[in-house]
Amino acid sequence: MDTTRTSVRAVRGALLAVIALLACVAPAPARAETRGPAATDTWLAVGVDRGETRTGTKPGTMLRCDPPQGHPRAADACAELAAADGRISDIPAQDTICTMIYAPVTAHAHGQWRGQPVEYTETFPNACAMKARTGSVFALDEA
């Protein structure tokens, strides 16, 4: 009976030693080269079309936020989106005076913000109203 207990203890000790040894020599899990969680899963294809519907006739651009790139005002747009947790409709409206000229524009975006899907389409009475409501996200003609 004592030899059985001794054998069991010896086997347990040996297994623990092997597990500890493997934990020390096993390579660390591979990590993707990213700069934070937004590096690969934050991107938006944004565009603006003239008129009340999305036509896709005017080219848009790809907005990436880690680091900000691909958009004329990428740093501003990314900061505004970060403050709104990626929800374009939650960007605070700017206090701006716009003319009452009706020249509708339709802003559209699709992609992901920190891994969450983003789909946005909204028609505004004119480009000034769109900029006042969406900040830099759809400021595609500005440098």
C-alpha distance (Angstrom), angle and dihedral (degrees) to the residues before:
residue distance angle dihedral
M1 . . .
D2 3.82 . .
T3 3.79 91.8 .
T4 3.81 90.0 54.3
R5 3.81 92.3 52.8
T6 3.76 90.8 45.2
S7 3.81 91.0 50.3
V8 3.81 92.1 48.6
R9 3.81 91.3 49.4
A10 3.79 91.0 47.5
V11 3.80 91.6 50.7
R12 3.82 91.9 47.3
G13 3.79 91.0 48.7
A14 3.78 91.8 48.6
L15 3.83 92.0 48.8
L16 3.79 91.9 49.7
A17 3.80 90.2 49.0
V18 3.82 91.2 50.4
I19 3.81 91.9 47.9
A20 3.81 91.3 48.9
L21 3.80 90.9 47.9
L22 3.81 92.2 49.5
A23 3.80 91.0 48.7
C24 3.80 89.8 54.4
V25 3.79 97.9 46.6
A26 3.81 100.8 34.3
P27 3.80 112.5 106.8
A28 3.77 117.1 -109.6
P29 3.79 114.8 -103.6
A30 3.77 112.6 -87.9
R31 3.79 114.4 -102.1
A32 3.75 125.7 -155.8
E33 3.77 114.4 -117.2
T34 3.78 99.7 -110.9
R35 3.75 136.3 143.1
G36 3.77 99.4 -130.5
P37 3.78 131.3 -43.0
A38 3.80 94.1 -59.2
A39 3.81 96.3 60.0
T40 3.80 99.4 92.8
D41 3.76 103.9 13.3
T42 3.81 102.5 49.9
W43 3.79 117.6 81.3
L44 3.77 135.5 123.1
A45 3.78 129.9 -163.5
V46 3.81 102.5 -148.2
G47 3.77 131.5 -175.0
V48 3.79 144.3 158.5
D49 3.80 125.6 -142.4
R50 3.80 127.2 -168.4
G51 3.76 112.5 -117.3
E52 3.77 137.7 31.3
T53 3.78 97.4 -63.7
R54 3.74 136.6 53.2
T55 3.78 106.7 -100.8
G56 3.79 102.4 165.4
T57 3.81 90.4 -143.1
K58 3.80 94.7 122.8
P59 3.81 115.9 63.8
G60 3.78 117.4 -115.6
T61 3.77 130.3 -162.5
M62 3.79 141.2 -119.5
L63 3.80 115.2 -110.8
R64 3.79 116.8 -157.3
C65 3.78 121.8 179.9
D66 3.80 108.9 -165.5
P67 2.95 93.1 86.1
P68 3.82 102.8 1.4
Q69 3.80 108.7 -110.5
G70 3.79 147.1 134.1
H71 3.81 96.2 51.2
P72 3.83 130.4 82.5
R73 3.83 91.2 -120.8
A74 3.80 99.4 23.7
A75 3.82 97.3 146.2
D76 3.82 93.0 51.6
A77 3.82 93.4 42.7
C78 3.81 92.4 49.1
A79 3.80 92.1 48.2
E80 3.81 91.4 50.2
L81 3.81 91.5 47.8
A82 3.80 91.7 47.5
A83 3.81 90.4 53.3
A84 3.84 89.1 51.2
D85 3.83 93.5 43.7
G86 3.79 90.1 -115.7
R87 3.81 95.6 -55.7
I88 3.79 107.8 128.0
S89 3.79 92.2 -164.6
D90 3.84 89.4 58.0
I91 3.81 95.0 58.2
P92 3.82 104.7 116.9
A93 3.79 113.8 -107.3
Q94 3.79 115.1 -112.0
D95 3.78 119.2 -124.5
T96 3.81 97.4 -113.3
I97 3.78 135.3 148.3
C98 3.80 112.0 -132.7
T99 3.79 129.2 -176.3
M100 3.77 119.2 -106.9
I101 3.80 92.3 -122.1
Y102 3.78 110.7 132.6
A103 3.78 108.5 -134.7
P104 3.81 103.0 139.9
V105 3.79 123.7 -146.7
T106 3.79 127.8 -173.2
A107 3.80 117.5 -145.1
H108 3.78 118.3 -159.0
A109 3.79 135.5 -179.5
H110 3.75 135.4 171.9
G111 3.78 132.4 174.0
Q112 3.77 135.4 77.8
W113 3.76 137.5 -58.7
R114 3.81 112.2 -155.1
G115 3.78 89.9 -26.3
Q116 3.82 96.2 -46.7
P117 3.81 118.4 114.5
V118 3.79 118.1 -109.3
E119 3.80 122.9 -159.1
Y120 3.79 118.0 167.7
T121 3.79 133.1 165.3
E122 3.78 124.8 160.8
T123 3.79 134.5 159.2
F124 3.80 118.2 -140.6
P125 3.82 128.0 -166.9
N126 3.83 90.7 -117.6
A127 3.80 142.6 -13.8
C128 3.81 92.9 -93.3
A129 3.81 91.4 57.4
M130 3.81 89.9 47.0
K131 3.82 92.5 52.6
A132 3.80 91.8 45.7
R133 3.80 90.0 53.2
T134 3.83 101.8 38.3
G135 3.81 103.7 30.6
S136 3.79 115.2 -153.5
V137 3.81 98.2 -19.7
F138 3.81 94.0 94.6
A139 3.84 97.3 27.9
L140 3.79 90.8 116.9
D141 3.81 98.9 148.5
E142 3.80 95.3 51.9
A143 3.78 126.3 90.4
